[in-house]
Amino acid sequence: MERIAIVSDIHGNMTAWEAVLKDIRSRGVERIFCLGDLVGKGPEPVQVVDQVRAACELVIRGNWDELVAVNQDNENFTWQAERLGEERLAYLASLPFSHQFQLSGRTIRLVHASPQSVYHRVQPWDELEKRLAMFDPPADEPDQGIADVVGYGDVHNAYLQYMNGKLLFNAGSVGNPLDLPQASYCILEGEDSNDSNTPFNVQFVRVPYDIEQEVNAAQSANVPALDFYIREIRTGIYRGLQE
């Protein structure tokens, strides 16, 4: 059986990323796919980018990755970009928009926020039509057709919904969860088969980590919007930073 860890929204939080990576390896999962937002908010974008590149088989582009890569006139983006340097910024800019593969006879598509854009946000409580549009072909590959399963990140809320015979799941956030203050990721399990009657599973995993260690790292680095970041990682409650 294939087992793939799906991680997303690390946001420069090395403390959380190291805890999640340790948990993934303890479960014997060898394949890791990342749904973007490696950087932003947290104090260690360089270390996260380097470790994700080394550990993940696939990385797709998030909204923060794109914004930091083009270094828009914003203190958060500029702070991150200055530390990353040209080569890492070029890497972030080069990341693909989406990824599609087959597992247990299902077409599975991964995006950061939606098939329309890395900035098009979809919440679990949005109207049904908006959530069903998540299964549409992605903007970068309009000929791909409708997906059976879609996984994404962006909103930092882990959830799963089954609608009209299709499965939508959000992996939550490794480094900045906004549901409860524990790192979040998913494990996909399925068969390398075209038979949709073979087993398929989405498992949600929450990983406690040393939040105060991350707070100390953020304070030492004096990250932009420091107070917002600390409140969010301590409480898991959205305080106004752009995800």
N, C-alpha and C positions, 0 to 999 in steps of 0.2 A: 504494500500500500504506500502511495505517495503521501508525504507529510511536508507541508510548506508553512513556515511561520510568516505571518503578514504583520508588518510593523508600520507605524506611521507617526508623523508629527513629533519628532524627537526634539526639535527646537533647541539645539545646543545644550541639552541637559545630559551631560556625560554620566552623572550619578545614576540616573534612571536607565540610560542606555546600557551601561555595564551590568546593572541588575537584570534587565530583560535578556541581554545576550547570555548571561550565565544561566538563566532559567531555561532558555531555548536549548542550550547545549546539554543541560541536565536531563532533558526529555529525549535526547537523541535525535533532535530535528536538525537536519543538515542544510536544508534549503531555506533561505530567507529572502523575501521580497519586501521592499520598502516603498511606501506610497507617498513619499515626499515630505517636504518641510523638515529637512535636516537641520536648518538654521533658523535663526530668529528667536528673540526673547532671552534665551539662556546664555551662559557665559563662555561656553567652549565650542564654538562653531568649527574651529579647525580640527580639534580632536574628533568630533562627531563625524565630520565629512570623511576624514581619513579612515576611521574605523568602519563606517558604513560601506565605504568603497571596498574595504578588505573583506567584510563579512557577508555582504548581500550579493546574491546572484543577479538581482534586478533592482533598479532604483528608478522611480518615475518622478516627474517634476511637480513640486508643490508651488503654491502662490508665493510663499516667502522665498523659496529658492529662486524663483523668477525675478522677484522684486530686488532681492539683494544682488543678484547677478548683474542687473542693469544699473544698480547703485542709484536709485532715484533719490531725489532731494528730501530725505527723511532721516532723522537722527538714528533711528533703529537700524535702517538699512545700511547707512553709511558706516556705523560702528561695526557691524558684521563684516561688511565688504573690506574694510581696511585691514582686518585681521586675517581674512581668508586669502588674500593675494590673487593675482591674475589667473594662475593655473586652476585653482579650486573654483573661482568664479566661472571660468570657461567650462569646467566640468558641470557645474550646476546649470548653466545655460544650455548645455548639450543634452540634458536628460530628456527621455521620451515623455510624451504626454499621457500615453496609456499603454496597456499590455493586455493581450488576449491569449488564452490557452484553453486546452480541453482537459477535463478531469471527470472521470465516471460518466462519460457521455454527455457532459454539460459544457456549454460555452461559458467560460468565466472571463470576465473583463474587470480589470483594475484601473481605477483613475484616482486622482487626488481628491477632487471636489465634485465633479460631475463630468459627463461626456461632452458638455458644451464648453467648459472653461475651468481653469484652475481657480477662478474667482466666483464661480456660480455656486452658491452655497445651498445645500439641501439638508434640512433638519428632519428628524423622524416624525415631527408633528405637522409638517407641511401638507398641503392638500394632496390628495391621491394622485392627481394628474401630474404634479411636479415630481413625485417620487417614482411614478411609473416611467417618466421620461429618462430616468437614470439607466434604463435598459436600452436606450436608443444608441445607434452607432456613434462612435466618438468623432469629434471634430477633425482629428488628424487622419482618420481612416473611415470615411463615410460609407464605404462599400462593405463594411464588416457584417452588417445585419444586427438583429436583435440578440442580446445576450440572455442567457438563462440565469446567471448569477453575476451580481456586481458587488465588488468590494471597494470601499473608499475610506478616506480619512477626513481631514479638514475641520470638521465640526467638533472634534475632541469628545464626542459622546459615543460610547460603544453601544451598539444595538443590532438587532436582526429583525427583519420583517419579511413575511411571505405574502406576496400579492399576485393575484391572477396567475398562479403557477410559477412565479419567479421569485428568486431569493435576493434580497438586498441586505447587505451587512456593512457596518462601520467598525473598523478595527480599534477605534478610540485613539488615544494619544499616549505615546511612551513618555514624553517629557513634560506635557502640560495638560493632563486630563482635566476635563471640566464637568465630570459627573461625580467622581470620588477621588480622593488624593492617593491613588495607587497607579503605577504604570500599567498600561493596557496594550494587549496585542491579541491576535487570533492565530489559530492553527487550522489550516485546511487539510482534510484527509480524504483521499479518494483513490480510485484505481486508474491506471493508465489503460483505459478502455473506452470504446465508443458505446458501451451498453449503459444506458441511463438507469438500469435496475441494479447496478453495482453500488456498494456502499459509498456514501458521501456525507461528510460531517464538517461543521464549523464549530470550533471550540473557542470560547472566550477565556482569556487568562488575565488575571490581575496580579501584579507583582509589587509588593511593598518595597520601598527603598528608603535610604537615609535622606529624608527631605532636608533636615537641618544641615547636613553636609553640603547639599546643593545650595541652600540659602547662603552659607558661608562663602562658597565659590562665587556666587553672584555678587555678593557684597564686596569681595576682594577685587573682582573685575570691574565693579561699578557699572554694571550694565544699564543701558537706558531703560526708563520706566521700571526701575528696580522695585519700588513698592508694589506696583501692580503684579509683577512677576512673582514676588514672594507670597503675596496673598493668594494668588491662584494656585501655586504648587502646594501651599499649606492647606488650603480649604477645598480645592476642586471646584470653586465657584468662579464664574466669569466676572471679571472686574473692569473690563473695558478695553483690553488690548485687542488689536486685530489678530485673529487666528491665522 
